[in-house]
Amino acid sequence: MIEGPYFVLAVLGVLGTGLVAGVFYGFSTFVMRGLGALPPAQGVAAMQSINVTALRPAFMGLFAGTAVLSAVIAVVTFVLWPGEGRVELLLGSALYLFGTFGATIATNVPRNEALARLDAGTAEASAYWSRYLREWTVWNHVRTVASAAAAVSYLLAIA
């Protein structure tokens, strides 16, 4: 069984990735649907506000901190970790770093930046909104599944 600081790292990995998965799950299952039910100008304005609010320490500390933790787990596992749980820990780290953090940077952030440049009440914003909702939500599903799978993988390493 994994013990000591290795156990603590794995438990923190379960918690971080699980919490992020929960945030993204909420967006995929009801937040984006609720925003999509609003008139486009209101939906755009609300999402613009959410995107600004998400950059605060409460979420960014969890989101980026879990990426740092996943990288630490990967390095420690690759270099020092005893054989037990090694595959699960490396898989959990890869899932979070690439499927969650990487996907966010490559797919969701550019869409958020494009949305931020639009005036919510314009025809251009309204036209972009339906595409944004569809594409952003698809990639959010990917992030949700990757985060949840990372949590399960870390959990299997300590089970």
N, C-alpha and C positions, 0 to 999 in steps of 0.2 A: 504494500500500500504506500502511496505517496505520503510523505510526512514533512513536518517542519515548514520552512519558508516556501518550498515547492507546493505544498498543499494550500498555503495561504494564497499564493499566486493563482492557482487553479480556481479556488473558490471565488476570488475577486474577478477572475475571468468569467465565471458562470454568472455572477451578479451583474457585471457591466454589460455583457452581451445580451443577457436576458432583459435588462431594463431598456436597452436601446431597441431590442426587438419589440417590446411592449409599446414604446412610443411610436414606432413605425407601424405597428399593427393598428393602433388607434387611427392613424392617418389613413391607412388603406381601407379600413372598415367603416369609418363614419365621418371623419373630418373632411376628406376630399369629396365624399358624396354630399355632405351638407353644403360645402362651398359650391359644388356644381349645381345645386338646386337654387342658388341665388341668381338674380340677374347678373350678367357678366361683369358689369362695372362694380357691383358690390363684392362679387367673388374675387375679382382681381385685387381690389383694395384690401380685402380681408387677408388674402394670401400674402400680399406684400407686407402687411403688418406682421403676420406670423413669421415670415422669413427674417424680418428685422429682430423680432423677439427671440427667435431661435439662436441668434448669435450671442446671447447673453451667457454668462458663466454657468448657470444652472444646467443647461443642456450641453453647451460646448465642452464643459469640463467632463461630463459623462461620455460624450461622443468621442472627443479627441483623446481623453484620458484612457478610454478603453482601447483605442488604437495603439497608444503608447504601451499599455499593459500587454496587449496581444503581441506586439513586437518584442517586448521583453521576454514574454513566455516563449516565443519562438526561438529567440537567441539562446536563452537559458536551456531550453529543451534540446536544441541542436548541439550545444557545447557541453553542458554539464549534467543534464537530467539523467537519472537512472532509466533503464529500459522500459519500466512499467509506465504505461500511459503515454508514451512518446508519440505514437502515431496520432492518437486522439488530440493531444495538445497541439501538435503541428497543424493538424487539419482544422482545429478550432481557430487557431491564429490566422491561417490562410483564408478561411471563410470570412472572418471579420475584416481583415486587412484588405482583401480584394473584393469580396462580395458586398461588403457594407461600406467601409470607408472609401475604398477606391471607386466603387460605383457611384457614391455620392458626389465625389469630386468630378468624375467624368461625365455624369449624366444629369443629376438633379441640380447641382450648383449652376451649371451653365443655363439651365432653364429658369432658375430663380433669378439669375442676373439679367436675363432677357426680359423677364416679367417686370423686374424693378425699373427698367428703363422706360416702361410704358406708362402713359397717363391713364389711370383706370377708366375714365369716362369716354375714351376715344374708340372709334370703330376699329382701329388697329389692335387695341387691347382686347376688344370683344372677339375679334377674329382669332387672335392668338390663344385666347383663354380655353377654348374647347380642345385644341391640340395640346396645350400645356397640361390640362387636367388628365387627358388620356395618357400621354407619354410619361409625365411625372409619376402618375399613380402606378403604371406598369413597373417602372424602375423602383418605386417604393416597395412594391411587392417583392422584388428581387432582394432589396435590402432587408426586408422583414424576414424572409426565409433564410437568408445568409446569417443574420444575427441570431435567429432562433436555433439554427443548425450549429452555429459556433457554441452557443450555450450548452446544447445537448452534447456536443463533442467534448467540451471541457468537463462536463458533468460525468461523462463516461470514463474520463481519465482518472477521476477520483473515486468512482463507484466501486 
